[in-house]
Amino acid sequence: MGQGHLGRARGAVRVFYPAVMVGLVPTIHAFAPPIECGARDVDARHKGEHDGVTRTFGSLTSGKPRLKSLVALTDRLVRAAAVGLLLSLLVAVLLGVASRQLNAPLAWTDELAQYLLVWTGFVGWIIAARRRSHIRITVFADLLPKAAGRVLEVATQAAIILFAAILVRYSFGLIERNWDVESIALPVSSAALYVVMPLAGLALILQALAEIGDVIAGRKIETAEPGTQPL
């Protein structure tokens, strides 16, 4: 805590309050009586520097709430897609079973169920990665020192990024080769089966990068037990 220079000067008299440094931004608090001091010969750049630092700090942190809101919105959309796909899969299977019992089988239900099963699996993969609920065997990792454990975690996430990049790379080839192939029972291209693959790979890359950022920053992420997380 510091105070302005005491004393009187000729001319105008300004009032200064004790200043407290909070982080990198000097913040003025009026928790002490004002002190009169001469200000004509005081460097007036102090106020300008304070305002500039405040604006810079605000611009750096103003994007954080927006990013969190965007991530939360994306998570909700992915969960909604998973629910919609699972319900659609259930309806397709039930229609197939009921139509066979009525001796009027619907041929398209089997193929639709296959497509929905693949899409549901990839969307569930994304959700499990976001919730950190994939199966991990940590017997060896728990025995390592903290620094070595962090290195191992970064290496693990780097391997995930490599795998996801390979998935994205070759998924486009699958989509291109099957784009002109007609589905047997559905009025869509067979490439629709593989459309979800690059999206899942991109989501895995972003999640792995976020995990690496947490490890480097030293943030400890608490993971809920499987089955206790809300939908």
C-alpha positions in Angstrom: 0.0 0.0 0.0 1.4 3.4 -0.9 0.3 7.0 -0.5 0.7 10.0 -2.7 3.4 12.6 -2.0 2.3 14.9 0.8 2.6 18.6 0.6 1.0 21.6 -0.9 1.8 23.3 -4.1 0.7 26.5 -5.6 -2.3 26.5 -7.9 -4.9 23.8 -8.0 -5.1 21.2 -5.2 -6.0 17.6 -6.0 -7.1 14.8 -3.7 -5.4 11.4 -3.7 -6.5 8.2 -1.9 -4.3 5.3 -0.8 -3.8 2.9 -3.7 -3.9 -0.9 -3.4 -2.4 -3.2 -6.0 -4.7 -6.1 -7.0 -2.9 -8.5 -9.3 -1.6 -6.4 -12.2 -4.2 -3.6 -12.0 -3.9 -0.8 -9.5 -7.3 -0.2 -7.9 -8.2 2.9 -5.9 -10.2 2.3 -2.7 -11.5 5.2 -0.6 -11.2 3.4 2.8 -9.1 6.2 4.3 -9.8 10.0 4.6 -8.7 12.0 1.6 -5.2 13.5 1.7 -4.7 16.8 0.1 -1.5 17.1 -1.9 0.0 19.3 -4.6 -0.8 17.9 -8.0 0.4 20.4 -10.5 3.9 18.9 -10.6 2.6 15.3 -10.2 3.0 13.1 -13.3 -0.5 13.0 -14.8 0.3 9.9 -16.8 -0.6 7.7 -13.7 -4.3 7.9 -14.5 -3.8 7.2 -18.2 -1.6 4.2 -17.4 -4.2 2.9 -14.9 -7.0 3.2 -17.5 -4.9 1.6 -20.2 -4.0 -1.4 -18.0 -7.6 -1.8 -17.0 -8.8 -1.8 -20.6 -6.1 -4.3 -21.6 -6.9 -6.6 -18.7 -10.6 -6.4 -19.5 -10.1 -7.2 -23.1 -8.1 -10.3 -22.2 -10.7 -11.7 -19.8 -13.8 -10.6 -21.5 -13.6 -13.5 -23.9 -13.5 -16.2 -21.1 -17.2 -16.1 -20.3 -18.1 -16.2 -24.0 -15.8 -19.2 -24.5 -17.4 -21.0 -21.5 -20.9 -20.2 -22.8 -19.9 -21.6 -26.2 -18.5 -24.8 -24.7 -21.6 -25.3 -22.5 -23.9 -24.7 -25.5 -21.9 -27.3 -27.5 -22.1 -29.8 -24.7 -25.8 -29.4 -24.5 -26.2 -29.8 -28.3 -24.1 -33.0 -28.3 -26.1 -34.4 -25.4 -29.3 -33.6 -27.2 -28.0 -35.2 -30.4 -27.1 -38.4 -28.4 -30.6 -38.5 -26.9 -32.2 -38.0 -30.3 -30.1 -40.7 -31.9 -30.7 -43.2 -29.2 -34.5 -42.7 -29.3 -34.5 -42.9 -33.1 -32.5 -46.1 -32.9 -35.0 -47.5 -30.4 -37.9 -46.6 -32.7 -36.3 -48.1 -35.8 -35.6 -51.4 -34.0 -39.1 -51.5 -32.6 -40.6 -50.8 -36.0 -38.5 -53.6 -37.6 -39.6 -56.1 -35.0 -43.3 -55.1 -35.1 -43.4 -55.1 -38.9 -41.9 -58.6 -39.0 -44.5 -59.8 -36.5 -47.2 -58.5 -38.8 -45.7 -60.2 -41.8 -45.1 -56.9 -43.5 -41.3 -56.2 -42.8 -40.0 -52.8 -43.4 -36.6 -53.3 -45.2 -35.3 -49.8 -44.4 -35.4 -50.2 -40.6 -32.4 -52.5 -40.5 -30.2 -50.2 -42.5 -31.4 -47.1 -40.6 -30.6 -48.8 -37.3 -27.1 -49.5 -38.5 -26.5 -45.9 -39.4 -28.0 -44.7 -36.1 -25.9 -47.2 -34.2 -22.7 -45.9 -35.7 -23.6 -42.2 -35.2 -24.7 -42.9 -31.6 -21.4 -44.7 -30.9 -19.3 -41.7 -32.1 -21.4 -39.1 -30.3 -21.1 -41.2 -27.1 -17.4 -41.3 -27.6 -17.3 -37.5 -27.7 -19.4 -37.2 -24.5 -17.2 -39.7 -22.7 -14.1 -37.8 -23.7 -15.7 -34.5 -22.5 -16.7 -36.1 -19.1 -13.3 -37.9 -18.8 -15.2 -41.1 -18.2 -13.3 -43.4 -20.6 -11.7 -46.4 -18.9 -8.2 -45.7 -17.6 -5.8 -48.1 -15.9 -3.8 -45.8 -13.6 -1.9 -48.4 -11.5 1.4 -47.4 -13.1 0.7 -43.7 -13.4 -0.3 -43.4 -9.7 3.2 -44.7 -8.7 5.0 -42.0 -10.6 6.2 -38.7 -9.1 4.0 -35.7 -9.8 6.2 -34.3 -12.5 6.6 -37.6 -14.3 2.8 -38.1 -14.0 2.2 -34.8 -15.8 4.7 -35.8 -18.6 2.9 -39.1 -19.0 -0.5 -37.4 -19.2 0.8 -35.0 -21.9 2.2 -37.9 -23.8 -1.1 -39.8 -23.6 -3.1 -36.8 -24.8 -0.6 -36.3 -27.6 -1.2 -39.9 -28.7 -4.9 -39.2 -28.7 -4.4 -36.2 -30.9 -2.3 -38.3 -33.3 -5.0 -41.0 -33.4 -7.8 -38.5 -33.9 -5.8 -36.7 -36.7 -5.4 -40.1 -38.5 -9.2 -40.7 -38.1 -10.0 -37.3 -39.6 -7.5 -37.8 -42.5 -8.8 -41.2 -43.6 -12.5 -40.4 -42.9 -12.5 -37.9 -45.8 -11.3 -40.7 -48.1 -14.1 -43.0 -47.0 -16.7 -40.2 -47.5 -15.3 -39.5 -51.0 -15.2 -43.1 -52.1 -18.7 -43.8 -51.0 -20.3 -40.5 -52.0 -21.7 -41.9 -55.3 -22.7 -45.2 -53.7 -26.5 -45.5 -53.2 -27.8 -46.9 -50.0 -29.6 -50.2 -50.4 -32.9 -49.3 -48.6 -32.6 -45.6 -47.8 -32.7 -42.7 -50.2 -29.3 -41.4 -49.1 -25.7 -41.9 -50.0 -23.6 -44.6 -48.2 -21.2 -41.8 -47.3 -23.7 -40.7 -44.7 -22.4 -43.5 -42.5 -19.0 -41.9 -42.3 -19.9 -38.2 -42.0 -19.8 -38.2 -38.2 -16.1 -39.5 -38.2 -14.3 -36.2 -38.9 -16.6 -34.4 -36.5 -15.7 -36.9 -33.8 -12.0 -36.6 -34.6 -12.0 -32.9 -34.4 -13.8 -33.0 -31.1 -11.3 -35.4 -29.7 -8.4 -33.2 -30.8 -9.9 -30.1 -29.1 -10.6 -32.0 -25.9 -7.0 -33.4 -25.8 -5.6 -29.9 -26.3 -7.7 -28.7 -23.4 -6.4 -31.6 -21.3 -2.8 -30.7 -22.1 -3.6 -27.1 -21.2 -4.9 -28.1 -17.8 -1.8 -30.2 -17.1 0.6 -27.5 -18.1 -1.3 -24.9 -16.0 -1.3 -27.3 -13.0 -5.1 -27.4 -12.8 -6.6 -30.4 -11.1 -9.9 -31.5 -12.7 -12.2 -33.4 -10.4 -13.9 -36.2 -12.3 -17.2 -37.5 -11.1 -17.9 -41.1 -10.7 -19.5 -42.9 -13.6 -23.3 -42.8 -13.3 -23.3 -39.8 -11.0 -23.1 -37.1 -13.7 -26.2 -35.4 -14.9 -27.5 -35.9 -18.4 
